[in-house]
Amino acid sequence: MIARRLGRAKGLAFRIGFLADTPWRAARWRIGLRYADEVWYTGDELRPWFGRAGPSAKEYTQTVPPDFTAPTREQRGTARSTLGLHDTDRVFNLVTRLDGEKGLDTILEALPALRCSSRRARVLVAGDGSLERWFRLQVDDRGLSSTVRLLG
């Protein structure tokens, strides 16, 4: 994706540099894991990779609070109604800070495909940040206003 954004000449240079760097990247990865004070990861699928760090590998898990109860069918219906969502809408939630390092441009690129591949897809965006105005304008300019709802 990065190479595509750079254009033809810079993209080719990026690909060559990336391929040439592959063996060194693997060595840096091994050294970094071996000498890190702590390496945090989340998810079982990452355990084989980060487990190489030995005792410094720490798994981060989020636990459901003991007083949590799943919403009832009626509560879900009320929430959907309040947000203007139909029962058959496929809802995607995006809870994030709207800033440059969050990959908002990538999300915007993916939304048209999501809209085509899914039954009435709706994206709820909860968050604010330095790019909130830009993101809102991009949603409008790309004709995604019926798909994306910015909640703040």
Secondary structure, 3 states (H helix, E strand, C coil): CHHHHHCHHHHHHHHHHHHHHHHHHHHHHHHHHHHCCCEEECCHHHHHHHHHHHHHEEECCCCCCCCCCCCCHHHHHHHHHHCCCCCCCEEEEEECCCCHHHCHHHHHHHHHHHHHHCCCEEEEEECCCCCHHHHHHHHHHCCCCCCEEECC
